[in-house]
């Protein structure tokens, strides 16, 4: 089927993911302002895991087995355990808007990792886009360093982006069955890692006392975890890893706007310029390439899988 014939249901799921995913950074930021980072992440994903298992036992979709189970575990280790360990730790110092600009690198990193895994082919425009995106992130870094934000926290956000990008590429190498039980298994693995990190770093378990801290995990559990992760795998089953990750180009618009309204974060010209460069770089390297003609192979076409779910 032609690449332009997009499955409307998958595209709708992709579009719906943008708003709740864009607000995740703000929810995490409010959480780590009161709770230790790894403990705060555990309070998010442990209840989300339980909720997904309840839904799975109610709807009774097929549980992942064999290679599908292995893929779910690897996906959970990277996308939940490693990714959010870095993100929660980094957002102790990095503002949500700034972090989301850095996370806009996910589509570019996804393409590079897909290239390394031989899922896609090298393109020169990807190199040009990479340089633009790196320039945008460098602007964000420079402003954050001048604002006395420790550079390790900035690198933690980049490592989180890399983990999420790799998780989407890795799981494409395994059979993707039903997104609910796969996410239930994945979040189990991730929750265990986050809880162990909390113990290793000797964090003091605490119950939120602020209203915003109660609201943030509640939102993150229901919408930021269950809804976002289910929709992500739903789309990922039908699209390539790179195509699925394009939502990260749109997320800064949601996060930056909401950060200014909810968290009173300043929208500096440097931040906006950095965001523009990152988005332009990702568009040139990944999104823009889909408008041109590419060899009709599974490894190079971005939207070839949109209308044809994997078996």
Protein Blocks (a to p, Z undefined) as FASTA:
>chain_A
ZZklccfklmmmmmmmmmmmmmmmmmmmmmmmmmcfklmmmmmmmmmmmmmmmmmmmnop
acdehjlmmmmmmmmmmmmmmmmmmmmmmmmmmcfklmmmmmmmmmmmmmmmmmmnopac
cdfklmmmmmmmmmmmmmmmmmmmmnopafklmmmmmmmmmmmmmmmmmmmmpccfdfkl
mmmmmmmmmmmmmmmmmmmnopacdddfbfklmmmmmmmmmmmmmmmmmmmmmmmmmmcf
klmmmmmmmmmmmmmmmmmmmnopacdfklmmmmmmmmmmmmmmmmmmmmpccdddfklm
mklmmmmccZZ
